[in-house]
């Protein structure tokens, strides 16, 4: 099933411009250009050498919350990204996002996630690079639409062109407990997994990103993207998405933990 998705959502270029204008520059260019090595993040703490916390801006008019560092919390091996009502600048809510300092290339990307639920909300595990880093816009997505927690949306962008959306089921629901999500990115194919099961394969060269990208984890909401995310209603209590593991295993390297998809790749 294909879903029409407005192109404005991943306006990372605008995000970077806003950050720089407010004195909140992204990671130093020398660091951003490094190709990341294999790692497993267990969130025993928030490793600032690996992760950058988005703070003080929003990605565009579609986003009804401002990234705030206090919405990023690590407790007992769990990363929580929050969303709550609090006025900041021209928005009435705050939300959380982290991104890697380094870029990563072909390999296995994995995350264990309990997604947020609620119409208008988006929980994201994705990779991205674009004009802000003087690169073409490439992106690989797992996006959890809070209006439909029984499924997760997959997508890719290549040089700014998307339209590769696919919804796949999440047994038991993405919000009911933790599930394992992975994609294996190779030069000639991209494979998506949910709880170790292959759910989608992309082989069309026009839909396969080629540029090294940063890893993002995010929770945000919108009140003007109803056709995609549903009608937003401000929650009475804080909303959160949780992550207990994120990993990257470069192609050709051994798997790093027993549950890793990389342990059984052909």
N, C-alpha and C positions, 0 to 999 in steps of 0.2 A: 504493500500500500504506500502510495506516495503522498506526502503532505506538503502543501505549499508553505514555504517558510520565508518570511520577509528577510531581505538581504541585510537589514540594518543590525541584526543581533550581534554579530561578532565584530563590531567596529573597534578593533583593537588599535587601529591607527588613531582614532579619535581619543581613545583611552590614554594612549601614550602622550599625545599632544596636551591633553588636559593635565596629565600628571606632571609633565615637564613645565607647563606654564605655572603650576602651583608650587614648583620647587620640589616636587616629589618624583624625581627621575627614576626610570627603571634601573635595572642592574647595569653596572659599567659595561661598555661595549666589548671590552676585551674578555670579560667573563661570559657575556651573552653569546659570544662567537665560539666558545669551546664546545666540542662534541662530548656529550655526557657519557660516562661509563656506566656499566651495569650496577644496579643498586637494589636493595630492598629497604623500604621505609616502614618501620613498625610503630612509629609515632610514640616512642618512649619519651620523646621531647620534640619540639619543633626546631629542626636543624636549619638555622638561618644561612648556613653555607650552601644548603641545597634549595631552600624555599624562600621566595619573596612574598610578603603579605601585601595584597592590594589594599590601599587605604586612601580615602579622601576624594574619590571621584566616582563617576558612573560611566558606563560604556556608551550611552546615548539616550535619546529621549524615550526609547522603548523600555528602558530599565527604570523601575520606580523606586529603587533603593540606591544608597551610596555605599560603596565598599568601605568597611570600617574594620580596623585591626582587632577591636574587641569582640568581633563576631567570629574570630578564629581562635579556637581553644583546643588544647591538647590535654587530656586527662586519662590516666590509666590505659595508655595505649590506643586511645581513640581520638581522632581529629573530628571536632564538631564545627561545622560551618553554620552560623546562625542567621536568622532574619527576624527583626522585630520592629515595632513602631518607635521611631525616635526621629525628631526633626533634625536634619542636617542640610544646610544650604537650601536648595529648592526641592528637596525630597522629604517625604514623611517617614521613610523607613531606612534601616541600615541592613547590610547583608555581608556575607563573607566569601573571600576567594584567596587561594594561594596559587603560585605558579613557580615552576623551577627556574633557577638562575641559568642553568645550562640548557642547551638544545640536544635533542636525541635523534638518532637516525634509525635505520632498519633494525627491527628486533621485536621482542614481545613486551607489550605494555599491559599491566594488570592492576586491578584495584578491587578491594573488597568494600562494598558500599551498602548502606541503608539509606535510601533516598527519601527526601521530603515528600509529603503528600499535600495536595490542595490545589484547586483550580487557580491558574495564573502563575504557578511556581515552576522553576526549572533547576534541576540538579545536574551538574555537568562533570564528566570525566572526559577530557579531550586533549588533543595536541593542536598547536597552532603556531604559525609563523606568518609574517606579512610585511606590508610596506613600512610599518614602524621600525622593523629591523632591516630595512632595505632589501627585502626578499619578496617574491611573489606570495600571495595569500594561499597557503596550503593548510588543510585542517582535517583531522580525523576525530569523529564524535561518538561518544555514548551520551545521550541526553535523556533525562528522565522527566517526563511531563507530568506534573503533579496531579493533573486532572484524570490521568489514566495510568495509575501505578501498576497495572497488570502487565505493562509493556515498557520497552525501552526503544528509543529512536536511534538508529544508526545513520551516519551521513559522512560524506567527504566533500571537501572543496579543493579544487585544483586551479591555481591561478585565479582565484576568486569566483570560480564557477561551481555551484552546488547542484541541487536537484537530484541528489542520489539518496534521498531519504528512504528508510525502511523501518517499519515497526516490527519488533519481534517480541514474543511472550517472555515474561519472567515468571517461572513457576512459583506460585505462592505469593507473588507480588513484590515489587521492588521496595516497598515501604514496610513490609511485614517483618523483615529481618535482614540479616546481611547476606548478600549474594556476591559471587565472584564474576567479574567482567574482565575480558581480555581481548586484545586484538594483536595479531601477528602481521607486522608490516614488512613486506619484502618488495623487491624491485618490480616483480611481475604479478604480485597478487597481495590481497589484504583479506585476512580471515578474522571474523568476529566470533567470540565464544561467550556463552553464559553458563556459569556453573560447570565449566569444563566441556560443554557440548558445543560443537560447531553450529552456528545459527545463520551464518551468511558469509559468502565469499565474493570478492570483487576482483575481476581480472581485466576489465576494460581499461586500457592504458589512459584513457581520457579521465578516468575517475580515480586514478592512483597518484597520490601526492609523491613528490620526489625530493622535497627540501627538508632538512633537519628542523625539528620543531620543539617548542617548549611544552611541558605538561601542565595542564590547568585542572584544578578542582574548584568548583564554584556552586553557590546557591544564590539565586536571584529571582525576582518576580517582575511581572509586567501587568499594567492595567489597560494597555492599548494594543495587545497582540492576541485578541480574543479568539481569532480563527485558528491559531496554533496552540496557544497555552490555555485557552478557556477564560472565562470571566473571573477577574480577580476580586476577592473580598478580603479586606484587611483582617488578619487573624487576631483573635482576642488574646492569645498567648504566643510566646515566641515559637518559631518553627526552626527545625534544624535538620541537617543531613550529616551522617556519620561515615567515617572512613577508618578502617583498622589496618589496612595495608595498601601500599602502592609500590610497584616494582617495575623495573625495566631490565630486560636481559638482551644484550646485543646478540645479533645473529651469529651462530657458531660457538657461542659460549655455553657452558653447562648450566642447567637449571639451578636456581638458587634456594628453592624450598620445595618440599614434597608435593604440595598442591599446585604447583606452577604448571600452566599449560606448556611451557617450554620443555618440561620433562618428557613429553610424549609427542613432540612434533616429528613429522616425517622429513 
